[in-house]
């Protein structure tokens, strides 16, 4: 694994072409070259080679090669960036172990800091698919070749080279090696392959033949590929007569010198004799050139094991210096069916760990990638954003109780990436494009809820509506039943959201458990975390437990906040000690191998996939996000990287249900706890009872929260001393923090009990006092800047209001704010599953129809109030899941209320009807529309 994600290599990547297209193009060029009359197939052969890129796959082959390998010396001279001369000699099988070899220390290069990768799966593939091992045939092998690289491609962890290999005359090399002492050869001074001056001089001193015939004109070309990005698949031909076949050593050079006499006998023409003279002179040049290589270049000692595969391909594994090299060569077998080559390459790639490349490629496609993190909204956030959600349209989907994964499809290969950047190969698909899906994973199925990359375009800046439209057009049948299409519903009203909730358990697949919903603003980009809301069926949080205390990351969480019962806390402690014992050094032999855990990670998630054993000790690792803001003009750049963190202790993570303060389960799939910000947001949601039930038609939570926000907005404007009339159970207690002194007037004894209990837990309890009395009879000794009467005014008759102001008017020096149901705004009776609000006296017909319960004490009292014009009507109120059940109140109109206040020298400073709240059903909107706010002042 890399110490940083992405690595320093990602910026140099280019888009991956499909292997089929690469092979198709290579085969076209091979056929073109073969059809050229200058091509000599007797001495030239094509070599198609796939070589591992060490900066992405770091393997250690030493132990494998020590079992059975051939050792040889290699003299290599690069004439230019495309042409290479190579002499292999001194081949010995089996090789003898160097005494000092085991003492060599291999230091990884800076670009290759990740650890050696497991090759057991590859060796298993090799054992199953090999035809025979041919290492023994390399004994005493000697060759002199010239290799010209025709084209180069990069495919995942492989570098693909198509070369033409020319066998050159090796007779003089053989004679030289018989004469020279081998030790003398190996002690030559080193000449860098790029410096050909000495070798050129040696040859020019011995021959009048123009050296330009064997020297490529593009000596200074250091490009690794002879194609640029735009021309790879567009040119009809990249190889022409002048650029390839102008090298006479390829055309005319024949290594079989015994054919010379036959050639002269059969070809008597002057032209043919001239051609033979050139041919003979070229052989002499090559022979002298080979001796120059032997004299001036120090060989590299290499070890190799070679295998012929059942499909005719050859696999070479070579070790030299600090390098481990794996090559898949097709040599003269480039005629293999493309599908066979593709299957072989993909099988080998999957058997090795290509995660470093996949992660770099993810950041190449989407620089500075961050997982989108939905927030758990409080009721305040829902209130603020509801209107925007309706106006912008929003999408709602079931939240699957699974594991977060990215699906990355590169051409026909599918990979998954976890939140801890663990890469897993999934399968081959029919989809041949580039795609990145954000998914939930459960029971072998991936359930996407977002598409963030598609067909050469980073979609993160696009709106969620656009991303969903593109995803809906995808053919999910191409994914071999690995990806299940998710039901994501577009909503433009609250009623559509409620319909979704009603059908919540019917969506998607019955076998896939859902634990909430995700609401996403249709105009939000992938970067807009604050516009994506996660609302669960129960509010749970993941905390780290150290055997005694709970933590959200590094922040201590009070036990009183978690508030587990003794039995629940005991269960957590027991699980912790089992976890600690499991990961102790004494039980290390019983712990499954970390690599096996990784392999099975997507199947069961029962083991810590982020653990490893180093020096007989357990370590937990994860990637920590690092964000750097670069203030460029005109915009800021957010640079995101991930740094590998290793911890000596494997953390114990538990899931706690904050709704009922209970232990849910141990999170064996988690490597870190929730952050303190996440914990706080979930805690608030739990306190406010925010869950999917609040969106059902019978719920009144959102409506009551809406009314509370109206009161909060009124109180927020004032400070000083507060007189609260009709405090009730004390639901407004948390709204009084900006007041210096608060006096509560409440006549109901049962409500005062609840009020006192709430005050005792409040941080402003020393500022609050309670007076048990009616507001018309209470004696006040203080002067108040602000007085409030929220909803209690409808319990008063007009005479009661008059008596109230007569009693407390002298104690108010400022504002008196009232919130009440104005009968002038009444339109119709309400009778729904969540709320009932209706007139009890029907005055539209004669005689008057009284709907009051005749057995109720309110029957006579309410009738008398109505008949004596003390109220406009008697209203029956039932609010579901609240304290307002079968409650009778007075209908009063604002005009008469204003007259009474003016009588007591209170003038209007503000009067308004509240705005509708988007996240209410029709009955709740109608009920709320009857509310009126009036703020009076008796200060001139």
TORGU-505179 format. One record per residue (C-alpha): residue number from 1; chain; x, y, z. Coordinates in steps of 0.2 Angstrom, whole numbers. Layout:
! residues N
 kolke filo    px    py    pz
   NUM    A     X     Y     Z
...
//
This chain:
! residues 940
 kolke filo    px    py    pz
     1    A     0     0     0
     2    A     6    18    -3
     3    A    10    30    11
     4    A     0    43     1
     5    A   -15    43   -10
     6    A   -13    47   -23
     7    A     5    44   -27
     8    A    17    55   -36
     9    A    14    45   -52
    10    A    -4    49   -54
    11    A    -2    65   -63
    12    A     8    57   -77
    13    A    -6    44   -81
    14    A   -16    44   -97
    15    A   -33    38  -101
    16    A   -33    19  -102
    17    A   -38    12  -120
    18    A   -46    -5  -120
    19    A   -34   -19  -122
    20    A   -44   -25  -137
    21    A   -42    -9  -146
    22    A   -23    -9  -142
    23    A   -21   -27  -149
    24    A   -32   -23  -164
    25    A   -20    -8  -168
    26    A    -4   -19  -165
    27    A   -10   -32  -176
    28    A   -14   -20  -190
    29    A     4   -14  -189
    30    A    11   -31  -189
    31    A     1   -36  -205
    32    A     7   -19  -213
    33    A    25   -23  -209
    34    A    24   -41  -215
    35    A    17   -36  -231
    36    A    32   -24  -235
    37    A    45   -31  -247
    38    A    59   -25  -236
    39    A    54   -36  -222
    40    A    65   -52  -220
    41    A    55   -65  -210
    42    A    70   -77  -209
    43    A    80   -66  -197
    44    A    67   -55  -190
    45    A    53   -59  -178
    46    A    40   -49  -169
    47    A    40   -49  -150
    48    A    24   -43  -141
    49    A    29   -41  -122
    50    A    19   -36  -107
    51    A    31   -31   -93
    52    A    25   -26   -75
    53    A    27    -8   -71
    54    A    38    -8   -55
    55    A    31     9   -49
    56    A    14     1   -47
    57    A    17   -18   -43
    58    A    32   -21   -32
    59    A    35   -40   -31
    60    A    49   -50   -23
    61    A    54   -65   -34
    62    A    70   -70   -25
    63    A    64   -84   -15
    64    A    55   -91   -30
    65    A    70   -90   -41
    66    A    82   -97   -29
    67    A    73  -114   -30
    68    A    77  -117   -48
    69    A    85  -103   -60
    70    A    97  -100   -73
    71    A   111   -87   -71
    72    A   118   -77   -85
    73    A   127   -62   -90
    74    A   119   -49  -101
    75    A   129   -35  -111
    76    A   116   -22  -116
    77    A   119    -7  -127
    78    A   106     6  -131
    79    A   110    14  -147
    80    A    96    26  -145
    81    A    79    26  -136
    82    A    72    13  -148
    83    A    86     2  -153
    84    A    95   -10  -141
    85    A   109   -22  -144
    86    A   110   -37  -132
    87    A   122   -51  -129
    88    A   118   -65  -118
    89    A   132   -77  -112
    90    A   139   -87   -98
    91    A   122   -95   -95
    92    A   123  -108   -81
    93    A   109  -119   -75
    94    A   106  -122   -61
    95    A   114  -106   -54
    96    A   126  -106   -39
    97    A   121   -95   -24
    98    A   132   -80   -21
    99    A   139   -80    -4
   100    A   136   -62    -2
   101    A   119   -61   -10
   102    A   109   -63     5
   103    A   118   -49    13
   104    A   111   -37     1
   105    A    99   -24     7
   106    A    86   -18    -4
   107    A    80     0    -2
   108    A    64     5   -11
   109    A    65    19   -23
   110    A    56    35   -18
   111    A    42    32   -30
   112    A    40    14   -25
   113    A    38    15    -6
   114    A    24     3    -4
   115    A    28   -15     3
   116    A    31   -31    -7
   117    A    15   -38   -14
   118    A     8   -55   -12
   119    A    12   -66   -27
   120    A     4   -83   -21
   121    A   -11   -81   -32
   122    A     0   -78   -47
   123    A    11   -93   -43
   124    A    -5  -103   -42
   125    A   -11   -97   -59
   126    A     6  -101   -66
   127    A     6  -119   -59
   128    A   -12  -122   -66
   129    A    -9  -114   -83
   130    A     9  -118   -87
   131    A    14  -131  -101
   132    A    31  -134   -95
   133    A    46  -125   -87
   134    A    60  -121   -99
   135    A    73  -114   -87
   136    A    84  -129   -90
   137    A    85  -126  -109
   138    A    94  -109  -105
   139    A   109  -118   -99
   140    A   124  -113  -110
   141    A   113  -102  -121
   142    A   121   -88  -130
   143    A   113   -75  -142
   144    A   117   -59  -150
   145    A   101   -49  -155
   146    A    96   -32  -160
   147    A    79   -26  -154
   148    A    69   -11  -161
   149    A    54    -5  -152
   150    A    41    -1  -164
   151    A    27     5  -152
   152    A    24     6  -133
   153    A     7     7  -124
   154    A     3     7  -105
   155    A   -11    -4   -99
   156    A   -15    -4   -81
   157    A     0   -12   -72
   158    A     8   -17   -89
   159    A    20    -9  -101
   160    A    16   -16  -118
   161    A    30   -16  -131
   162    A    29   -22  -149
   163    A    47   -25  -155
   164    A    56   -32  -170
   165    A    70   -44  -164
   166    A    84   -47  -177
   167    A    96   -62  -174
   168    A   114   -56  -178
   169    A   130   -66  -181
   170    A   137   -73  -165
   171    A   151   -83  -172
   172    A   165   -71  -167
   173    A   157   -68  -150
   174    A   158   -87  -147
   175    A   177   -87  -153
   176    A   180   -72  -142
   177    A   173   -80  -127
   178    A   183   -96  -129
   179    A   199   -85  -130
   180    A   195   -72  -116
   181    A   195   -76   -98
   182    A   177   -74   -92
   183    A   183   -64   -76
   184    A   191   -52   -88
   185    A   175   -49   -97
   186    A   166   -46   -81
   187    A   178   -33   -75
   188    A   177   -21   -89
   189    A   174    -3   -85
   190    A   156     3   -86
   191    A   150    13  -100
   192    A   133    21   -99
   193    A   121    15  -113
   194    A   118    32  -119
   195    A   136    36  -123
   196    A   141    27  -139
   197    A   157    37  -143
   198    A   170    24  -138
   199    A   160    10  -147
   200    A   158    21  -163
   201    A   176    25  -164
   202    A   181     7  -162
   203    A   171     2  -177
   204    A   176    17  -188
   205    A   194    13  -185
   206    A   191    -5  -192
   207    A   180    -2  -207
   208    A   176    11  -220
   209    A   158     6  -220
   210    A   147    21  -216
   211    A   141    19  -198
   212    A   125    28  -202
   213    A   118    12  -208
   214    A   117     5  -191
   215    A   114    21  -181
   216    A    96    27  -179
   217    A    94    45  -184
   218    A    84    49  -169
   219    A    98    46  -156
   220    A    92    61  -146
   221    A    74    55  -145
   222    A    71    50  -127
   223    A    52    48  -128
   224    A    47    31  -121
   225    A    34    30  -135
   226    A    35    34  -153
   227    A    17    40  -153
   228    A     9    54  -145
   229    A    -8    53  -136
   230    A   -18    60  -151
   231    A   -10    49  -165
   232    A   -11    32  -157
   233    A   -26    26  -165
   234    A   -28    38  -179
   235    A   -14    36  -191
   236    A   -16    23  -204
   237    A     2    19  -202
   238    A    15    24  -190
   239    A    29    13  -199
   240    A    35    17  -216
   241    A    48    11  -227
   242    A    60    25  -223
   243    A    58    24  -204
   244    A    60     6  -201
   245    A    67    -4  -216
   246    A    81     8  -220
   247    A    92    -2  -208
   248    A   101   -14  -219
   249    A   105   -25  -204
   250    A    87   -29  -203
   251    A    84   -32  -222
   252    A   100   -41  -227
   253    A   109   -48  -212
   254    A   108   -67  -211
   255    A   116   -76  -196
   256    A   119   -92  -205
   257    A   136   -89  -213
   258    A   136  -107  -220
   259    A   124  -101  -234
   260    A   137   -90  -242
   261    A   144  -102  -255
   262    A   126  -108  -260
   263    A   121   -90  -262
   264    A   135   -86  -274
   265    A   132  -102  -284
   266    A   114   -99  -286
   267    A   115   -80  -290
   268    A   127   -76  -304
   269    A   121   -59  -309
   270    A   132   -43  -305
   271    A   118   -36  -295
   272    A   116   -51  -284
   273    A   135   -52  -281
   274    A   135   -33  -276
   275    A   121   -37  -264
   276    A   131   -51  -257
   277    A   146   -40  -254
   278    A   135   -28  -245
   279    A   128   -43  -235
   280    A   146   -49  -231
   281    A   152   -32  -226
   282    A   137   -30  -214
   283    A   141   -46  -206
   284    A   158   -40  -203
   285    A   152   -24  -195
   286    A   140   -33  -184
   287    A   154   -44  -178
   288    A   166   -30  -174
   289    A   152   -21  -166
   290    A   148   -35  -155
   291    A   166   -36  -149
   292    A   166   -18  -145
   293    A   151   -21  -134
   294    A   160   -35  -125
   295    A   176   -25  -122
   296    A   168    -8  -116
   297    A   152   -13  -107
   298    A   151   -22   -90
   299    A   138   -36   -90
   300    A   124   -37   -78
   301    A   122   -54   -69
   302    A   104   -60   -69
   303    A    94   -75   -63
   304    A    79   -81   -73
   305    A    65   -94   -73
   306    A    55   -96   -89
   307    A    39  -105   -92
   308    A    30  -110  -108
   309    A    11  -108  -105
   310    A    -3  -119  -113
   311    A    -8  -105  -124
   312    A    10  -104  -132
   313    A    15   -88  -122
   314    A    31   -87  -112
   315    A    33   -80   -94
   316    A    50   -74   -89
   317    A    54   -70   -71
   318    A    71   -61   -68
   319    A    80   -54   -54
   320    A    95   -43   -55
   321    A   102   -29   -44
   322    A    87   -23   -33
   323    A    75   -26   -47
   324    A    62   -40   -49
   325    A    55   -41   -67
   326    A    40   -51   -74
   327    A    38   -52   -92
   328    A    24   -60  -103
   329    A    31   -63  -120
   330    A    22   -69  -135
   331    A    37   -68  -147
   332    A    32   -77  -163
   333    A    15   -81  -155
   334    A     7   -64  -159
   335    A    -5   -74  -170
   336    A   -14   -79  -154
   337    A   -33   -74  -154
   338    A   -35   -57  -145
   339    A   -48   -64  -133
   340    A   -35   -77  -127
   341    A   -22   -64  -124
   342    A   -34   -52  -115
   343    A   -40   -66  -104
   344    A   -22   -71  -100
   345    A   -17   -53   -96
   346    A   -32   -50   -86
   347    A   -30   -66   -76
   348    A   -12   -62   -72
   349    A   -17   -44   -67
   350    A   -30   -49   -55
   351    A   -19   -62   -47
   352    A    -7   -48   -43
   353    A   -12   -33   -33
   354    A   -15   -18   -44
   355    A   -23    -7   -31
   356    A   -10     6   -32
   357    A   -13     9   -50
   358    A   -32     9   -48
   359    A   -31    22   -34
   360    A   -20    33   -44
   361    A   -31    31   -59
   362    A   -46    36   -48
   363    A   -37    52   -44
   364    A   -32    54   -62
   365    A   -50    54   -67
   366    A   -56    64   -52
   367    A   -43    74   -44
   368    A   -44    78   -26
   369    A   -58    65   -23
   370    A   -67    65    -7
   371    A   -82    53    -2
   372    A   -98    63    -1
   373    A  -104    63    18
   374    A  -122    66    20
   375    A  -127    75    36
   376    A  -140    71    49
   377    A  -151    86    49
   378    A  -159    94    64
   379    A  -176   101    63
   380    A  -169   118    62
   381    A  -159   113    46
   382    A  -175   105    39
   383    A  -185   121    42
   384    A  -172   131    33
   385    A  -169   120    18
   386    A  -187   114    15
   387    A  -192   128     4
   388    A  -176   126    -6
   389    A  -179   107    -8
   390    A  -196   110   -15
   391    A  -191   124   -26
   392    A  -176   115   -33
   393    A  -185    98   -33
   394    A  -177    84   -23
   395    A  -174    66   -24
   396    A  -177    53   -10
   397    A  -170    35    -9
   398    A  -170    21     4
   399    A  -153    21    13
   400    A  -147     3    12
   401    A  -139    -4    28
   402    A  -123    -9    20
   403    A  -105    -3    17
   404    A  -100    12     7
   405    A   -91     7    -9
   406    A   -85    15   -25
   407    A   -87     5   -41
   408    A   -74     9   -54
   409    A   -76     2   -71
   410    A   -61     4   -83
   411    A   -66    -2  -100
   412    A   -72   -20   -96
   413    A   -65   -22   -79
   414    A   -75   -18   -62
   415    A   -66   -14   -46
   416    A   -73    -8   -29
   417    A   -65     4   -17
   418    A   -69     5     1
   419    A   -69    21    12
   420    A   -52    15    18
   421    A   -46    14     0
   422    A   -45    -5    -1
   423    A   -47   -11   -19
   424    A   -55   -27   -24
   425    A   -57   -34   -41
   426    A   -75   -39   -45
   427    A   -77   -46   -62
   428    A   -77   -42   -81
   429    A   -92   -33   -88
   430    A   -99   -29  -105
   431    A   -98   -11  -102
   432    A   -83    -4  -111
   433    A   -82    13  -105
   434    A   -76    23   -90
   435    A   -88    24   -75
   436    A   -87    28   -56
   437    A  -102    24   -46
   438    A  -105    28   -28
   439    A  -114    13   -20
   440    A  -119     4    -4
   441    A  -113   -14    -4
   442    A  -122   -29     4
   443    A  -123   -47     2
   444    A  -112   -47   -14
   445    A  -123   -34   -22
   446    A  -118   -16   -26
   447    A  -133    -3   -25
   448    A  -128    14   -33
   449    A  -136    30   -28
   450    A  -124    42   -38
   451    A  -114    42   -54
   452    A   -99    54   -53
   453    A   -89    49   -68
   454    A   -95    43   -85
   455    A   -88    43  -103
   456    A   -73    54  -101
   457    A   -82    67   -90
   458    A   -80    71   -71
   459    A   -98    73   -66
   460    A   -95    80   -48
   461    A   -99    98   -54
   462    A  -115    93   -62
   463    A  -132    94   -53
   464    A  -139    78   -44
   465    A  -153    79   -57
   466    A  -141    78   -71
   467    A  -131    64   -63
   468    A  -147    54   -60
   469    A  -153    56   -78
   470    A  -137    50   -85
   471    A  -137    35   -72
   472    A  -155    30   -77
   473    A  -150    29   -95
   474    A  -136    15   -91
   475    A  -140    -3   -96
   476    A  -138   -12   -79
   477    A  -139   -29   -88
   478    A  -121   -26   -93
   479    A  -115   -28   -75
   480    A  -117   -47   -73
   481    A  -130   -45   -59
   482    A  -117   -37   -48
   483    A  -125   -20   -48
   484    A  -143   -18   -44
   485    A  -153    -2   -50
   486    A  -159     8   -35
   487    A  -176    16   -34
   488    A  -172    35   -33
   489    A  -188    45   -33
   490    A  -190    63   -39
   491    A  -201    74   -28
   492    A  -208    91   -30
   493    A  -219    92   -15
   494    A  -220    85     3
   495    A  -235    74    -1
   496    A  -224    65   -14
   497    A  -211    62     0
   498    A  -224    56    11
   499    A  -230    43    -2
   500    A  -212    37    -3
   501    A  -212    34    16
   502    A  -228    25    15
   503    A  -221    13     2
   504    A  -204    13    11
   505    A  -202    -5    14
   506    A  -209   -10    -3
   507    A  -194    -1   -13
   508    A  -179   -10   -20
   509    A  -177   -28   -15
   510    A  -186   -35     0
   511    A  -171   -45     5
   512    A  -160   -29     6
   513    A  -163   -20    23
   514    A  -165    -2    23
   515    A  -162     9    39
   516    A  -168    26    33
   517    A  -169    38    18
   518    A  -157    50     9
   519    A  -164    66     3
   520    A  -154    76   -10
   521    A  -156    93   -17
   522    A  -159    91   -36
   523    A  -147   106   -39
   524    A  -133   100   -28
   525    A  -116    95   -34
   526    A  -106    81   -27
   527    A   -96    93   -17
   528    A  -112   100    -8
   529    A  -112    88     8
   530    A  -124   100    17
   531    A  -137    98     4
   532    A  -138    79     6
   533    A  -148    73    21
   534    A  -147    56    30
   535    A  -162    52    40
   536    A  -162    35    49
   537    A  -175    24    56
   538    A  -165    25    73
   539    A  -152    37    77
   540    A  -136    27    80
   541    A  -118    33    82
   542    A  -101    23    81
   543    A   -90    27    96
   544    A   -73    20   101
   545    A   -72    11   118
   546    A   -56     9   127
   547    A   -63    -2   141
   548    A   -69    12   152
   549    A   -73    27   141
   550    A   -82    31   125
   551    A   -74    43   112
   552    A   -79    51    96
   553    A   -62    51    88
   554    A   -51    59   101
   555    A   -65    68   110
   556    A   -71    60   127
   557    A   -90    57   127
   558    A   -98    58   145
   559    A  -106    42   151
   560    A  -121    52   155
   561    A  -123    57   137
   562    A  -123    40   131
   563    A  -133    35   146
   564    A  -132    16   145
   565    A  -140     5   158
   566    A  -129    -5   169
   567    A  -132   -21   160
   568    A  -129   -13   143
   569    A  -113    -5   149
   570    A  -108   -22   156
   571    A  -111   -30   139
   572    A  -100   -18   130
   573    A   -86   -21   143
   574    A   -87   -40   140
   575    A   -86   -37   121
   576    A   -71   -26   123
   577    A   -61   -39   133
   578    A   -65   -52   120
   579    A   -59   -41   107
   580    A   -43   -37   117
   581    A   -40   -55   120
   582    A   -43   -59   101
   583    A   -30   -47    96
   584    A   -17   -51   109
   585    A     0   -57   105
   586    A    -4   -74   114
   587    A   -18   -78   102
   588    A    -9   -72    86
   589    A    -8   -90    79
   590    A   -27   -90    80
   591    A   -30   -74    70
   592    A   -34   -77    51
   593    A   -20   -70    40
   594    A   -23   -52    35
   595    A   -22   -56    16
   596    A   -36   -69    18
   597    A   -46   -56    27
   598    A   -43   -44    13
   599    A   -48   -56     0
   600    A   -65   -60     9
   601    A   -68   -43    14
   602    A   -82   -40     2
   603    A   -91   -57     7
   604    A   -93   -56    25
   605    A   -85   -41    33
   606    A   -83   -50    49
   607    A   -64   -47    52
   608    A   -54   -31    53
   609    A   -48   -29    35
   610    A   -37   -14    41
   611    A   -26   -25    52
   612    A    -9   -32    49
   613    A     4   -41    59
   614    A    22   -34    59
   615    A    35   -42    71
   616    A    22   -52    79
   617    A    12   -37    84
   618    A    -5   -31    78
   619    A    -6   -14    69
   620    A   -22    -5    63
   621    A   -20     6    48
   622    A   -31    18    39
   623    A   -30    34    28
   624    A   -32    51    36
   625    A   -38    65    25
   626    A   -27    80    23
   627    A   -34    96    15
   628    A   -23   110     9
   629    A   -32   126     3
   630    A   -21   135   -11
   631    A   -27   153   -13
   632    A   -25   155   -32
   633    A   -33   170   -41
   634    A   -47   170   -45
   635    A   -52   154   -36
   636    A   -47   144   -21
   637    A   -40   127   -25
   638    A   -44   113   -13
   639    A   -30   100   -13
   640    A   -35    83    -5
   641    A   -23    69    -1
   642    A   -23    54    11
   643    A    -9    49    23
   644    A    -7    31    29
   645    A    -8    30    48
   646    A    -3    15    58
   647    A    -9    12    76
   648    A    -2    -1    88
   649    A   -19    -5    95
   650    A   -34   -11    85
   651    A   -48     0    90
   652    A   -64    -7    97
   653    A   -79     2    89
   654    A   -97     0    95
   655    A  -114     6    88
   656    A  -125    15   101
   657    A  -143    19    99
   658    A  -146    36   106
   659    A  -164    35   104
   660    A  -166    22   118
   661    A  -149    23   125
   662    A  -144     5   121
   663    A  -129    -5   114
   664    A  -133   -11    96
   665    A  -117   -21    90
   666    A   -99   -21    88
   667    A   -93   -13    72
   668    A   -80   -25    66
   669    A   -80   -17    49
   670    A   -75     1    56
   671    A   -58     7    58
   672    A   -62    24    66
   673    A   -77    31    76
   674    A   -88    45    71
   675    A   -81    63    72
   676    A   -87    74    86
   677    A   -97    85    74
   678    A  -106    69    67
   679    A  -109    64    85
   680    A  -117    80    90
   681    A  -128    81    75
   682    A  -135    64    78
   683    A  -137    68    97
   684    A  -147    83    92
   685    A  -157    73    80
   686    A  -161    60    93
   687    A  -166    73   106
   688    A  -178    81    93
   689    A  -184    64    88
   690    A  -179    66    70
   691    A  -182    50    60
   692    A  -191    44    45
   693    A  -207    43    56
   694    A  -208    63    56
   695    A  -212    62    37
   696    A  -227    50    39
   697    A  -245    58    37
   698    A  -249    55    55
   699    A  -234    64    62
   700    A  -235    82    69
   701    A  -216    83    74
   702    A  -212    95    59
   703    A  -227   106    62
   704    A  -224   108    81
   705    A  -205   111    77
   706    A  -212   124    64
   707    A  -222   133    78
   708    A  -207   132    90
   709    A  -196   141    77
   710    A  -209   155    76
   711    A  -208   157    94
   712    A  -189   157    94
   713    A  -189   170    80
   714    A  -199   182    91
   715    A  -189   179   107
   716    A  -172   181    98
   717    A  -175   199    96
   718    A  -177   203   114
   719    A  -167   202   130
   720    A  -168   208   149
   721    A  -182   202   160
   722    A  -195   190   153
   723    A  -213   186   159
   724    A  -220   170   151
   725    A  -238   169   152
   726    A  -245   151   152
   727    A  -228   142   152
   728    A  -236   125   152
   729    A  -224   110   152
   730    A  -209   122   149
   731    A  -206   117   130
   732    A  -199   135   127
   733    A  -186   133   141
   734    A  -171   132   129
   735    A  -177   148   120
   736    A  -174   159   135
   737    A  -154   159   136
   738    A  -153   177   131
   739    A  -164   184   146
   740    A  -157   189   162
   741    A  -172   184   173
   742    A  -187   174   168
   743    A  -204   172   178
   744    A  -216   159   173
   745    A  -234   160   177
   746    A  -244   143   176
   747    A  -260   138   185
   748    A  -259   119   182
   749    A  -251   109   196
   750    A  -247    94   185
   751    A  -239   105   171
   752    A  -228   113   185
   753    A  -221    96   190
   754    A  -215    94   172
   755    A  -209   111   171
   756    A  -199   110   188
   757    A  -190    94   182
   758    A  -185   102   165
   759    A  -179   118   174
   760    A  -168   107   186
   761    A  -158   101   171
   762    A  -156   117   163
   763    A  -140   128   163
   764    A  -151   143   166
   765    A  -161   136   181
   766    A  -154   150   193
   767    A  -163   163   182
   768    A  -180   155   182
   769    A  -194   157   195
   770    A  -212   149   194
   771    A  -228   157   200
   772    A  -243   145   201
   773    A  -258   156   198
   774    A  -268   163   184
   775    A  -261   178   175
   776    A  -277   188   180
   777    A  -274   185   199
   778    A  -255   184   200
   779    A  -245   197   210
   780    A  -229   203   201
   781    A  -216   213   210
   782    A  -204   215   195
   783    A  -204   226   179
   784    A  -202   216   163
   785    A  -195   221   147
   786    A  -204   208   138
   787    A  -219   197   141
   788    A  -225   183   130
   789    A  -241   173   128
   790    A  -239   159   116
   791    A  -255   149   112
   792    A  -262   152   129
   793    A  -272   167   123
   794    A  -285   155   115
   795    A  -289   148   133
   796    A  -294   166   138
   797    A  -311   175   134
   798    A  -311   193   129
   799    A  -315   197   147
   800    A  -300   187   153
   801    A  -288   196   141
   802    A  -295   213   148
   803    A  -292   207   166
   804    A  -275   201   162
   805    A  -269   218   155
   806    A  -277   227   169
   807    A  -267   216   182
   808    A  -250   216   173
   809    A  -250   231   163
   810    A  -241   241   176
   811    A  -227   228   177
   812    A  -223   228   158
   813    A  -211   242   152
   814    A  -208   236   134
   815    A  -216   223   123
   816    A  -230   210   125
   817    A  -230   197   111
   818    A  -244   186   107
   819    A  -246   170    96
   820    A  -263   164    94
   821    A  -276   156    82
   822    A  -286   170    74
   823    A  -304   166    70
   824    A  -304   179    57
   825    A  -292   168    47
   826    A  -302   152    49
   827    A  -308   144    33
   828    A  -314   127    36
   829    A  -314   112    49
   830    A  -299   101    49
   831    A  -300    82    51
   832    A  -285    72    46
   833    A  -274    58    54
   834    A  -262    70    61
   835    A  -274    84    67
   836    A  -292    89    71
   837    A  -298   107    73
   838    A  -316   111    71
   839    A  -330   122    77
   840    A  -341   115    91
   841    A  -355   128    88
   842    A  -362   129    70
   843    A  -370   146    69
   844    A  -373   145    50
   845    A  -390   137    53
   846    A  -405   141    64
   847    A  -407   135    77
   848    A  -388   135    82
   849    A  -381   117    82
   850    A  -371   114    97
   851    A  -358   100    94
   852    A  -351   100   111
   853    A  -351    84   122
   854    A  -366    87   133
   855    A  -358    77   147
   856    A  -342    87   146
   857    A  -340   102   159
   858    A  -336   113   145
   859    A  -353   111   137
   860    A  -362   123   148
   861    A  -347   135   151
   862    A  -343   135   132
   863    A  -361   138   127
   864    A  -363   153   140
   865    A  -346   160   133
   866    A  -352   160   116
   867    A  -370   166   119
   868    A  -362   181   130
   869    A  -350   185   116
   870    A  -335   181   127
   871    A  -328   172   112
   872    A  -332   169    93
   873    A  -334   150    95
   874    A  -328   135   104
   875    A  -314   125    95
   876    A  -310   106    98
   877    A  -292   103    95
   878    A  -283    86    94
   879    A  -265    85    89
   880    A  -258    68    86
   881    A  -243    63    98
   882    A  -244    79   108
   883    A  -251    85   125
   884    A  -265    93   116
   885    A  -279    79   116
   886    A  -297    83   116
   887    A  -294   101   121
   888    A  -307   114   120
   889    A  -302   132   117
   890    A  -309   149   113
   891    A  -310   156    95
   892    A  -305   174    96
   893    A  -302   187    82
   894    A  -288   199    81
   895    A  -299   214    79
   896    A  -307   213    96
   897    A  -290   208   104
   898    A  -282   224    97
   899    A  -296   235   104
   900    A  -293   227   121
   901    A  -274   230   120
   902    A  -276   248   114
   903    A  -288   251   129
   904    A  -273   247   140
   905    A  -261   258   130
   906    A  -253   245   121
   907    A  -250   249   103
   908    A  -246   238    88
   909    A  -227   237    83
   910    A  -228   221    72
   911    A  -242   211    65
   912    A  -241   196    53
   913    A  -248   180    48
   914    A  -235   166    47
   915    A  -228   160    31
   916    A  -232   142    26
   917    A  -219   128    29
   918    A  -215   117    14
   919    A  -213   101    24
   920    A  -231   100    30
   921    A  -245    91    23
   922    A  -261   100    18
   923    A  -270    99    34
   924    A  -255   105    44
   925    A  -252   119    32
   926    A  -271   124    34
   927    A  -270   123    53
   928    A  -254   134    54
   929    A  -262   147    42
   930    A  -274   151    56
   931    A  -260   158    67
   932    A  -257   176    70
   933    A  -242   185    78
   934    A  -245   203    86
   935    A  -231   212    95
   936    A  -238   227   106
   937    A  -228   240   116
   938    A  -233   251   130
   939    A  -218   262   128
   940    A  -221   279   120
//
